[in-house]
C-alpha cells in the first residue's frame, strides 16, 4: 500500500465497520494495515489513526479500529488507555467485546472468567461485601503485568449497557488496583464514585 492510498483505505474500512460490524472484511483490513512495511505508508497510517483519536470526532467503530490497528502495529497498551477512555466512554456494548478481546488480548480475557463475570455481569445485594470478596479473588490472580487488566477493566467501564452496581464495582477496583492509572481516568473514576456514594 502506498502512502497516498492510506487515508482512503482507512476511511473505507471505517465505513465497512459502520455498515457490517466486526466482519471478516474488517479483520482483513486490519491485517493489511498491520503488515504494511513501507516506512512512508507506515508513518502515514500511524499519524492518520492518532489524528482520528486526538480529534475526538471518530465514531465508535472508527475509534475502536484506530486503537486496534495502533496496538497491532506495536503501540504499547498503556499508551492507548487514555485515548480509549476519551473516545469510548459510554459508547461500548457487550457485543463489542468479542472483537475487543480477540484483538487486544489474543482472544482470552486477562482475568479468570468467573472473576470477570462477577465484576461485570453479576448482581449483588451488598457492594461492600462483594468488593471485599473480589479483593481476595484478585490477590489469588497470578499476573506479571497489570496493564492488560487495567485496560480490560477500563473498556468494561466504557460500556453503556453496564449496570450502575457493576460500574461502581469496576470503578472501585480501578481506584484500588496497584497499577498507576492515568490522571484523566483516575479523576473520572473518583468523580463517579463520589457522585454515587451512598
C-alpha positions as CSV (number, residue, x, y, z in Angstrom):
1,X,0.0,0.0,0.0
2,X,1.3,3.4,-1.0
3,X,1.2,6.3,1.5
4,X,-1.3,8.3,-0.7
5,X,-3.7,5.4,-0.6
6,X,-3.7,5.1,3.2
7,X,-6.4,7.7,4.2
8,X,-9.0,6.4,1.6
9,X,-8.3,2.8,2.7
10,X,-8.8,3.6,6.4
11,X,-12.0,5.5,5.7
12,X,-13.3,2.6,3.6
13,X,-12.5,0.3,6.5
14,X,-14.4,2.6,8.9
15,X,-17.4,2.5,6.6
16,X,-17.4,-1.3,6.4
17,X,-17.3,-1.5,10.2
18,X,-20.2,1.0,10.4
19,X,-22.3,-0.9,8.0
20,X,-21.5,-4.5,8.7
21,X,-19.9,-4.6,12.2
22,X,-16.9,-6.7,13.1
23,X,-16.9,-8.8,9.9
24,X,-14.1,-10.7,8.1
25,X,-13.6,-7.8,5.7
26,X,-12.7,-5.5,8.7
27,X,-10.3,-8.1,10.1
28,X,-8.6,-8.4,6.7
29,X,-8.3,-4.6,6.5
30,X,-6.7,-4.5,10.0
31,X,-4.2,-7.2,8.9
32,X,-3.3,-5.3,5.8
33,X,-2.7,-2.1,7.8
34,X,-0.8,-4.1,10.4
35,X,1.5,-5.7,7.9
36,X,2.3,-2.6,5.8
37,X,6.1,-2.4,5.8
38,X,6.7,0.6,3.6
39,X,8.2,3.2,6.0
40,X,6.4,6.2,4.5
41,X,3.0,4.4,4.4
42,X,3.6,3.2,8.0
43,X,4.1,6.7,9.2
44,X,1.0,7.9,7.4
45,X,-1.0,5.1,8.9
46,X,0.1,5.9,12.5
47,X,-0.3,9.6,12.1
48,X,-3.8,9.3,10.5
49,X,-5.0,7.0,13.2
50,X,-3.6,9.2,16.0
51,X,-5.2,12.3,14.5
52,X,-8.6,10.5,14.4
53,X,-8.3,9.7,18.1
54,X,-6.9,13.2,19.0
55,X,-9.8,14.9,17.3
56,X,-12.4,13.0,19.4
57,X,-14.6,13.1,16.3
58,X,-14.3,9.4,15.5
59,X,-17.4,7.4,15.9
60,X,-17.3,4.2,18.0
61,X,-16.3,1.9,15.2
62,X,-13.6,4.2,13.9
63,X,-12.2,4.8,17.4
64,X,-12.1,1.0,18.0
65,X,-10.4,0.4,14.7
66,X,-7.8,3.2,15.3
67,X,-7.0,1.7,18.7
68,X,-6.8,-1.9,17.4
69,X,-4.6,-1.0,14.4
70,X,-2.2,1.1,16.6
71,X,-2.0,-1.7,19.1
72,X,-1.3,-4.4,16.4
73,X,1.3,-2.1,14.9
74,X,3.2,-2.1,18.2
75,X,1.8,0.8,20.3
76,X,2.0,-0.3,23.9
77,X,-1.4,-0.9,25.6
78,X,-0.6,1.6,28.3
79,X,-0.4,4.4,25.6
80,X,-3.9,3.5,24.4
81,X,-5.6,3.7,27.8
82,X,-6.3,7.4,27.8
83,X,-7.3,7.7,24.1
84,X,-9.6,4.6,24.5
85,X,-11.2,6.2,27.6
86,X,-11.7,9.5,25.9
87,X,-13.1,8.1,22.7
88,X,-15.2,5.1,24.0
89,X,-16.7,6.1,27.3
90,X,-20.4,5.5,27.2
91,X,-20.2,4.0,23.7
92,X,-19.3,0.3,24.0
93,X,-21.8,-2.5,24.3
94,X,-21.3,-6.1,25.4
95,X,-21.5,-7.2,21.7
96,X,-18.3,-5.2,21.0
97,X,-16.3,-7.3,23.5
98,X,-15.6,-10.5,21.4
99,X,-13.9,-8.2,18.8
100,X,-12.0,-6.3,21.5
101,X,-10.9,-9.4,23.4
102,X,-9.8,-11.0,20.1
103,X,-7.7,-8.1,19.1
104,X,-6.3,-6.7,22.4
105,X,-6.0,-9.9,24.5
106,X,-5.4,-12.7,21.9
107,X,-9.0,-14.0,22.5
108,X,-8.6,-14.5,26.2
109,X,-9.9,-12.2,28.9
110,X,-6.9,-11.2,31.1
111,X,-8.8,-12.2,34.2
112,X,-10.2,-15.6,35.2
113,X,-13.6,-15.9,33.5
114,X,-15.5,-16.3,36.8
115,X,-13.9,-13.1,38.2
116,X,-14.7,-11.2,35.0
117,X,-18.3,-12.3,35.2
118,X,-18.6,-11.4,38.8
119,X,-17.3,-7.9,38.1
120,X,-19.3,-7.1,35.1
121,X,-22.5,-9.2,35.0
122,X,-23.5,-10.5,38.4
123,X,-25.9,-8.6,40.6
124,X,-25.2,-8.3,44.3
125,X,-27.1,-7.3,47.5
126,X,-24.1,-5.6,49.1
127,X,-21.4,-3.8,47.1
128,X,-19.1,-3.6,50.1
129,X,-19.3,-7.4,50.7
130,X,-18.7,-8.3,47.1
131,X,-15.8,-5.8,46.9
132,X,-14.2,-7.5,49.9
133,X,-14.7,-10.9,48.2
134,X,-13.2,-9.6,44.9
135,X,-10.1,-8.1,46.7
136,X,-9.4,-11.7,47.9
137,X,-10.1,-13.1,44.5
138,X,-7.7,-10.6,42.9
139,X,-5.0,-11.5,45.4
140,X,-5.1,-15.0,44.0
141,X,-4.8,-14.0,40.4
142,X,-1.3,-14.5,39.2
143,X,-0.3,-11.7,36.9
144,X,3.0,-10.3,35.8
145,X,1.7,-7.3,34.0
146,X,-1.3,-5.3,35.3
147,X,-1.6,-3.1,32.2
148,X,-3.8,-5.5,30.2
149,X,-6.1,-6.0,33.3
150,X,-6.4,-2.2,33.7
151,X,-7.1,-1.8,30.0
152,X,-9.8,-4.5,30.1
153,X,-11.5,-3.1,33.2
154,X,-11.3,0.4,31.6
155,X,-13.0,-0.9,28.5
156,X,-15.7,-2.6,30.6
157,X,-16.2,0.8,32.4
158,X,-16.8,2.3,28.9
159,X,-19.9,0.1,28.4
160,X,-23.2,1.9,28.0
161,X,-25.0,-1.3,29.0
162,X,-23.1,-1.9,32.2
163,X,-25.5,-1.6,35.2
164,X,-24.7,1.0,37.9
165,X,-23.8,-1.6,40.5
166,X,-21.2,-3.3,38.3
167,X,-19.9,0.1,37.1
168,X,-19.4,1.1,40.7
169,X,-17.6,-2.2,41.3
170,X,-15.3,-1.7,38.3
171,X,-14.5,1.9,39.4
172,X,-13.7,0.7,43.0
173,X,-11.4,-1.9,41.6
174,X,-9.7,0.5,39.3
175,X,-9.3,3.0,42.1
176,X,-7.6,0.4,44.3
177,X,-5.6,-1.6,41.8
178,X,-1.8,-1.4,42.3
179,X,-1.2,-0.1,38.8
180,X,-0.7,3.6,38.2
181,X,-3.8,4.9,36.3
182,X,-3.5,8.0,34.0
183,X,-4.8,11.1,35.8
184,X,-7.9,11.7,33.5
185,X,-9.1,8.2,34.1
186,X,-8.5,8.3,37.8
187,X,-10.3,11.7,38.0
188,X,-13.3,10.3,36.2
189,X,-13.4,7.2,38.4
190,X,-13.2,9.2,41.6
191,X,-15.8,11.6,40.4
192,X,-18.1,8.7,39.6
193,X,-17.6,7.1,43.0
194,X,-18.1,10.4,44.8
195,X,-21.3,11.1,42.9
196,X,-22.7,7.6,43.5
197,X,-21.6,7.0,47.1
198,X,-24.4,6.1,49.4
